[in-house]
């Protein structure tokens, strides 16, 4: 199975939890294993303690998701 190339950002909340934001690279084929999202449109995010990632988040939805999770 061919793997897609991804772009990843890893950051840390003040409480120590880490967050990973990934997106398929522009030149990645839409086959195989990759991020739940489309380059330049949506991304996938997971925070320490989550059981599964949240995918296909637009910029606005990512901000809403992070604002809601900041307090946990």
N, C-alpha and C positions, 0 to 999 in steps of 0.2 A: 504494500500500500504506500502510495506517495504522500509525503507530509507537506502541508503548506508551510511557507515561510510566514512567520508572524513578527509583529512589532510588539514589545512589551514594556510597560512602565510598572515598577514596583515602588510603592510608597508606604509610609508608616503613619498610623494615627498616633495621637499623643498618648493613648492608653497602651500602645505597643503592638496592636493588631496591624498586620500588613494587608495591603490591598494590591491585587494584580489586575491591571487593565491590559487586554490584548486585542489585537486587530490583525486580520490577514494582511500580508504585504500587498502592495499594488500589483506585483507581478506573480502572485500566487494563483495557481489554478484552483477552481472551485470544486476540487475533488480531494478525497482523502481526509485526513484529520487536520483540523485547523480551528480557528476561533469562530464562535457563533456571532457572525457579523460580516458586513461588507466593507471593504476598504473605502475610507473617506465618507462613510455614511453612518455606520454603527460599530459598536465594540462589545466585548464580553468582559465582565468583571467578576472577581471573586474576592471575598474578604475572609481572613482567618476565622475559622469556626463554621463557615457556610458548608452545607453538604453538597451543593452544586452551584455552578456559575450562573449568573444572570446574563443572558445574551441579547443581541440585537438592540442595544441601547443607543439611541441618538444622543447628541450632546446634551439636550435638555433633559432627557430621561436619565442620563448618567448623573447629572447634577441633582435631580430629585432623589434618585436612589441613594447617593452618598449623603445628602442632607438628612435623610431618614435614618441612615445607619450610623451616623456620627454619634448619636446619643446612646446607642446600645452598649 
